[in-house]
Amino acid sequence: MAQEKHFFQSEAAELLKMMIHSVYSNKEIFLRELISNASDALDKRRIEVLSSDEYGEYEARIRIERDKEKRTITILDNGIGMNREEIVNYIGTIAKSGTKEFLAAAKQDASEKDSFSTQEMLIGQFGVGFYSAFMVSDKVELVSRRLGATEAWKFESTGDGSYTLEEATLPECGTSVKLYLREPGEEEKDYTDEWALRDIIKKYSDFIAYPIVMNCAKWKDKTETIEDEVINSQKAIWCKTEGEVTEDEYREFYRHLSHDWQEPLTRIAINAEGSVNFRGLLFIPQQAPFDLFMTDRGGGISLYIKRVFIMNDCKDLIPEYLRFVKGVVDSEDLPLNISREILQEDQRVRVMRRSTLRKLFSSLRKMLENEREKYEKFWAAFGRAFKEGIVHDRENAQTILELSLFRSTGDDEWTTLDAYKSRMKPGQEGIYYLLGRDVSTLKDSPKLESFSDKGYEVLLLTDPVDEVIMTQTHEYGETKLFDVGSGAVQAATEEERKETSKKLEKFEADFAPLKEKIMKSLDGVLSDVRLSARMKSSPACLVSDESTMTLQMEQLMRAMGQTVPPSKRILELNPEHVVIQRLMGLSRTDDAKVEDFAAVLYDQALILDGGVIADPGRFARRLADIMNLALETDKT
Ligand code: ADP
């Protein structure tokens, strides 16, 4: 069959170009990437074989063949392989969204810098490990045969923007990647050299669960023979004690698992003995992946049984709100032929999940207590996802609350609920919070005034999930939680409330005509207008009653495409404020002005809540009229 010429998708070609012209000195990582791909392909073959009885026995292995004379090295695996379409889609294309934008930003970096290893970042971000082969080769030849297929396909490219495809043969399923190596530059290793390769494999791929076999020179009776030798120890890193593993080995293992170019934030080892024996090695990354909040995103825990890989993304071992945790869990006690369906039902898996969770919580607690800065980094990256557990995992909701950090009016730092409680003032009824869009808007909210006046700290909650969390969380331990944005919540004792109502009663007669006019002017928008002692220096604010949806929830629902009619809120006025006092006076006489003023009061209260006013044009006109009035008064 004839050779077909194809072009790399433009983003792919761009990335490839960056790889080829890379000034990155650590080029040896190409081998790590190709071995990692081979290992993934063997994992995938195992999964497919397990779910079908069509395929027979095979001996999984990765082979490295080197040819010093021809200056080639070939990485072969008998994994799942690729068919023609898969080669085009996986090798010729990069399907990640945002690639274009990212490339534009990274391009500058890549041409200038070596230190922060832009190449490593590209590899991690885009899953372009295969392209790293072009850092050391003039030409790459990939031949692959998909499991279940009889024909193979050969891909060939010099990385110049195009590649060729033609039919080929391969004795069994799998992939072979042959690199036509460039002459090594100064200080560069010769990648056909046995000892250089041994070093690289040991350094980056020792833990790979499949044997990595290489043709090695052996001396027998003074003559050299070439024999196959398994280079990696294949020792599951999670079965070793901490002292037996170097930091570099952990790092490489994490990189293999996560494709993350950064080091992990923390590592958590599990060694559980009891009704189910299992070991685990978990990592929390430093940064959240861009798709952390996309639906149906996979989790990060791989299941092994007796050190044999069973599956990626084992959802039964870890709840979804911990989807950012990467790692492996390996049990001695589960049968090797376990299926996803059985896993869900299995009592032992539930035990594993529970103790994995317990271990994660205790590690996080330790970090919170002893490594505050690191914990805040964790929280900034993953707090939003982690908090979902308060809603979805009621059994552990209190523990997650205990581990949660919040912004507050106290200072600019994060606080835990326990720390908040330790600062509560005598007589303070509970933990107060205010929901909104961002901390700086919330800090200016008139609703905080009477709380600040009493020295009560208020939590400022700005994540969309916070509202859902709070509607389900009424207390923390014995301490009740109160929404400061709710009309019923006040910073006052019973005694003080009585006093306040008495004080407010005095204004009622003056207030009645104003109330009537405001209700008329804002017809259908408000559920009530009332006087309140909530504010100290502001004239007005909007509060909700128990049954109304908050403004944030309304906005969230609309953002999700739902039609939500605006809820009616209560406009609270501060009778001590000079504007309100004057309005009360004016409302006996001048209707038109009161109407305008009432509308402006309402709109500005809405803005203070982070809301959007219905008619900004009218608001601006009214404001101009008011300014005009003020200036005229000044003149006289
Ligand atoms: P990544 O491995 O990070 O996804 P690569 O560019 O290295 O990115 O590979 C792209 C895809 O090509 C892989 O996800 C895999 O589907 C396929 N692939 C690469 N190497 C192999 C291989 N040896 N066997 C089977 N498929 C492979």
Residues whose N, C-alpha, C, O or C-beta is under 5 A from the ligand:
A	BS01	ADP	N37 A38 A41 G81 M82 Y90 I91 I123 G127 V128 G129 F130 Y131 T175
